[in-house]
Amino acid sequence: MLFQHRLDRARDLQRRQRGLDKEPAELEGEDFREIPALREEMEKGDLPAMLLAGFLTVFLPAVAVLGLVVGVACLLFGLH
């Protein structure tokens, strides 16, 4: 990939910032609740915004394809 090195660097930085860069053997003695989770890093309105964006991303193209199929069927079979 063209930007693979940059993606790897960004991923490594995120893992270091979240404290996930340790190997499982190093985490053995630590309490799992001390490792930051994604939910803790999300802001208050992020989850509804993500759900809405996902819904719109899936729902609108599905409605468009369904409308196209119904339109073609109406034209082919003369249903008015």
C-alpha contacts under 8 A as a table, 3 or more apart, distances in Angstrom:
res1	aa1	res2	aa2	distance
1	M	4	Q	5.27
3	F	6	R	5.38
3	F	7	L	6.28
4	Q	7	L	5.07
4	Q	8	D	6.11
5	H	8	D	5.15
5	H	9	R	6.24
6	R	9	R	5.10
6	R	10	A	6.17
7	L	10	A	5.12
7	L	11	R	6.07
8	D	11	R	5.08
8	D	12	D	6.09
9	R	12	D	5.12
9	R	13	L	6.16
10	A	13	L	5.08
10	A	14	Q	6.25
11	R	14	Q	5.15
11	R	15	R	6.22
12	D	15	R	5.09
12	D	16	R	6.19
12	D	21	D	7.54
13	L	16	R	5.13
13	L	17	Q	6.15
14	Q	17	Q	5.08
14	Q	18	R	6.16
15	R	18	R	5.21
15	R	19	G	6.03
15	R	20	L	4.89
15	R	21	D	5.25
16	R	19	G	5.06
16	R	20	L	6.01
16	R	21	D	5.19
17	Q	20	L	7.70
18	R	21	D	7.89
18	R	35	I	7.38
18	R	36	P	5.91
18	R	37	A	7.86
19	G	22	K	7.07
19	G	35	I	6.41
19	G	36	P	7.03
20	L	35	I	7.29
22	K	26	E	5.98
22	K	27	L	6.67
23	E	26	E	5.29
23	E	27	L	6.56
24	P	27	L	5.05
24	P	28	E	6.39
25	A	28	E	5.33
26	E	29	G	7.19
27	L	30	E	5.24
27	L	31	D	7.99
30	E	34	E	7.45
31	D	34	E	5.68
31	D	35	I	7.64
32	F	35	I	5.67
33	R	36	P	7.36
36	P	40	E	6.70
36	P	41	E	7.72
37	A	40	E	5.51
37	A	41	E	6.89
38	L	41	E	5.26
38	L	42	M	6.50
39	R	42	M	5.31
40	E	43	E	7.90
42	M	46	D	6.13
42	M	47	L	7.65
43	E	46	D	5.45
43	E	47	L	8.00
44	K	47	L	7.28
45	G	48	P	5.88
45	G	49	A	6.29
46	D	49	A	5.13
46	D	50	M	6.01
47	L	50	M	5.08
47	L	51	L	6.17
48	P	51	L	5.07
48	P	52	L	6.07
49	A	52	L	5.13
49	A	53	A	6.09
50	M	53	A	5.11
50	M	54	G	6.10
51	L	54	G	5.13
51	L	55	F	6.04
52	L	55	F	5.05
52	L	56	L	6.13
53	A	56	L	5.21
53	A	57	T	6.00
54	G	57	T	5.01
54	G	58	V	6.27
55	F	58	V	5.37
55	F	59	F	5.65
56	L	59	F	5.15
56	L	60	L	5.62
57	T	60	L	6.26
57	T	61	P	6.98
58	V	61	P	6.01
58	V	62	A	6.32
59	F	62	A	5.15
59	F	63	V	6.19
60	L	63	V	5.18
60	L	64	A	6.19
61	P	64	A	4.94
61	P	65	V	6.10
62	A	65	V	5.19
62	A	66	L	6.10
63	V	66	L	5.04
63	V	67	G	6.02
64	A	67	G	5.07
64	A	68	L	6.15
65	V	68	L	5.00
65	V	69	V	6.18
66	L	69	V	5.12
66	L	70	V	6.17
67	G	70	V	5.12
67	G	71	G	5.97
68	L	71	G	5.02
68	L	72	V	6.14
69	V	72	V	5.23
69	V	73	A	6.11
70	V	73	A	5.03
70	V	74	C	6.12
71	G	74	C	5.12
71	G	75	L	6.30
72	V	75	L	5.10
72	V	76	L	6.07
73	A	76	L	5.13
73	A	77	F	5.90
73	A	78	G	7.93
73	A	79	L	7.71
74	C	77	F	5.45
74	C	78	G	5.43
74	C	79	L	4.67
74	C	80	H	6.64
75	L	78	G	5.36
75	L	79	L	6.92
